[in-house]
Amino acid sequence: MDERERVHARPLVAKTVPAALTALIGDVKRDLSQLVAERPLAAAEALRGLASWAEATAARAQDAARIGATQAALNRVGRRPASGRRLGL
């Protein structure tokens, strides 16, 4: 992996939501808005379930990102910095 990819491309790709998923989320928002107008109690139930799932899934995603960042930092320990000196604990 070259420096440009490591510094620029990977972080951008890591944060980019796939277009197909963005479109699906837009469809769900539209459908839920319509359900609110037609059947508010059903919409409230669906939104509560979605909110609960989203909160739990976001927590797992944050944990995975934190673990990934920690692992990346651990992988760097012991590598030679630009000065040529060895890092150590």
C-alpha positions as a LaTeX table, in Angstrom:
\begin{tabular}{lrrr}
\hline
Residue & $x$ (\AA) & $y$ (\AA) & $z$ (\AA) \\
\hline
Met1 & 0.00 & 0.00 & 0.00 \\
Asp2 & 1.47 & 3.34 & $-0.99$ \\
Glu3 & 1.47 & 6.48 & 1.16 \\
Arg4 & $-1.25$ & 8.23 & $-0.87$ \\
Glu5 & $-3.64$ & 5.32 & $-0.50$ \\
Arg6 & $-2.95$ & 4.96 & 3.24 \\
Val7 & $-3.29$ & 8.65 & 4.03 \\
His8 & $-6.01$ & 9.79 & 1.63 \\
Ala9 & $-8.01$ & 7.06 & $-0.07$ \\
Arg10 & $-8.63$ & 4.57 & 2.74 \\
Pro11 & $-10.04$ & 7.08 & 5.26 \\
Leu12 & $-12.37$ & 8.50 & 2.59 \\
Val13 & $-13.63$ & 5.07 & 1.53 \\
Ala14 & $-14.04$ & 4.04 & 5.17 \\
Lys15 & $-16.48$ & 6.92 & 5.77 \\
Thr16 & $-18.39$ & 6.79 & 2.46 \\
Val17 & $-21.85$ & 5.23 & 2.60 \\
Pro18 & $-22.58$ & 3.11 & $-0.49$ \\
Ala19 & $-24.97$ & 4.85 & $-2.90$ \\
Ala20 & $-27.35$ & 1.88 & $-2.98$ \\
Leu21 & $-27.68$ & 1.98 & 0.82 \\
Thr22 & $-28.25$ & 5.75 & 0.77 \\
Ala23 & $-31.05$ & 5.20 & $-1.76$ \\
Leu24 & $-32.64$ & 2.47 & 0.38 \\
Ile25 & $-32.53$ & 4.69 & 3.46 \\
Gly26 & $-34.23$ & 7.44 & 1.47 \\
Asp27 & $-36.95$ & 4.98 & 0.44 \\
Val28 & $-37.49$ & 3.90 & 4.05 \\
Lys29 & $-37.75$ & 7.53 & 5.19 \\
Arg30 & $-40.30$ & 8.27 & 2.49 \\
Asp31 & $-42.34$ & 5.16 & 3.32 \\
Leu32 & $-42.27$ & 5.90 & 7.04 \\
Ser33 & $-43.39$ & 9.49 & 6.44 \\
Gln34 & $-46.32$ & 8.18 & 4.42 \\
Leu35 & $-47.14$ & 5.65 & 7.15 \\
Val36 & $-47.15$ & 8.45 & 9.75 \\
Ala37 & $-49.84$ & 10.24 & 7.72 \\
Glu38 & $-51.93$ & 7.11 & 7.15 \\
Arg39 & $-51.40$ & 4.99 & 10.29 \\
Pro40 & $-49.55$ & 6.93 & 12.99 \\
Leu41 & $-49.63$ & 4.15 & 15.60 \\
Ala42 & $-48.07$ & 1.65 & 13.19 \\
Ala43 & $-45.48$ & 4.24 & 12.20 \\
Ala44 & $-44.62$ & 4.91 & 15.85 \\
Glu45 & $-44.13$ & 1.17 & 16.44 \\
Ala46 & $-41.94$ & 0.82 & 13.36 \\
Leu47 & $-39.88$ & 3.89 & 14.31 \\
Arg48 & $-39.35$ & 2.65 & 17.88 \\
Gly49 & $-38.07$ & $-0.66$ & 16.55 \\
Leu50 & $-35.84$ & 1.07 & 14.01 \\
Ala51 & $-34.47$ & 3.47 & 16.64 \\
Ser52 & $-33.66$ & 0.62 & 19.02 \\
Trp53 & $-31.90$ & $-1.34$ & 16.27 \\
Ala54 & $-30.03$ & 1.76 & 15.05 \\
Glu55 & $-28.76$ & 2.58 & 18.55 \\
Ala56 & $-27.47$ & $-0.95$ & 19.14 \\
Thr57 & $-25.93$ & $-1.18$ & 15.67 \\
Ala58 & $-24.25$ & 2.23 & 15.99 \\
Ala59 & $-22.69$ & 1.14 & 19.29 \\
Arg60 & $-21.30$ & $-2.00$ & 17.62 \\
Ala61 & $-19.95$ & 0.08 & 14.72 \\
Gln62 & $-18.25$ & 2.51 & 17.11 \\
Asp63 & $-16.71$ & $-0.39$ & 19.02 \\
Ala64 & $-15.45$ & $-1.95$ & 15.78 \\
Ala65 & $-13.97$ & 1.39 & 14.65 \\
Arg66 & $-12.27$ & 1.91 & 18.02 \\
Ile67 & $-10.85$ & $-1.64$ & 17.98 \\
Gly68 & $-9.63$ & $-1.09$ & 14.40 \\
Ala69 & $-7.90$ & 2.16 & 15.35 \\
Thr70 & $-6.32$ & 0.52 & 18.39 \\
Gln71 & $-5.07$ & $-2.39$ & 16.29 \\
Ala72 & $-3.62$ & $-0.02$ & 13.70 \\
Ala73 & $-1.76$ & 1.84 & 16.45 \\
Leu74 & $-0.45$ & $-1.43$ & 17.86 \\
Asn75 & 0.70 & $-2.47$ & 14.40 \\
Arg76 & 2.77 & 0.71 & 14.16 \\
Val77 & 4.59 & 0.07 & 17.46 \\
Gly78 & 8.12 & $-1.03$ & 16.77 \\
Arg79 & 8.27 & 0.27 & 13.21 \\
Arg80 & 11.04 & 2.68 & 12.32 \\
Pro81 & 10.02 & 6.34 & 12.12 \\
Ala82 & 11.40 & 8.60 & 9.40 \\
Ser83 & 14.40 & 9.46 & 11.59 \\
Gly84 & 15.48 & 5.82 & 11.52 \\
Arg85 & 15.23 & 5.42 & 15.30 \\
Arg86 & 13.34 & 2.41 & 16.54 \\
Leu87 & 10.22 & 2.94 & 18.62 \\
Gly88 & 9.91 & 0.83 & 21.72 \\
Leu89 & 7.94 & 0.37 & 24.86 \\
\hline
\end{tabular}
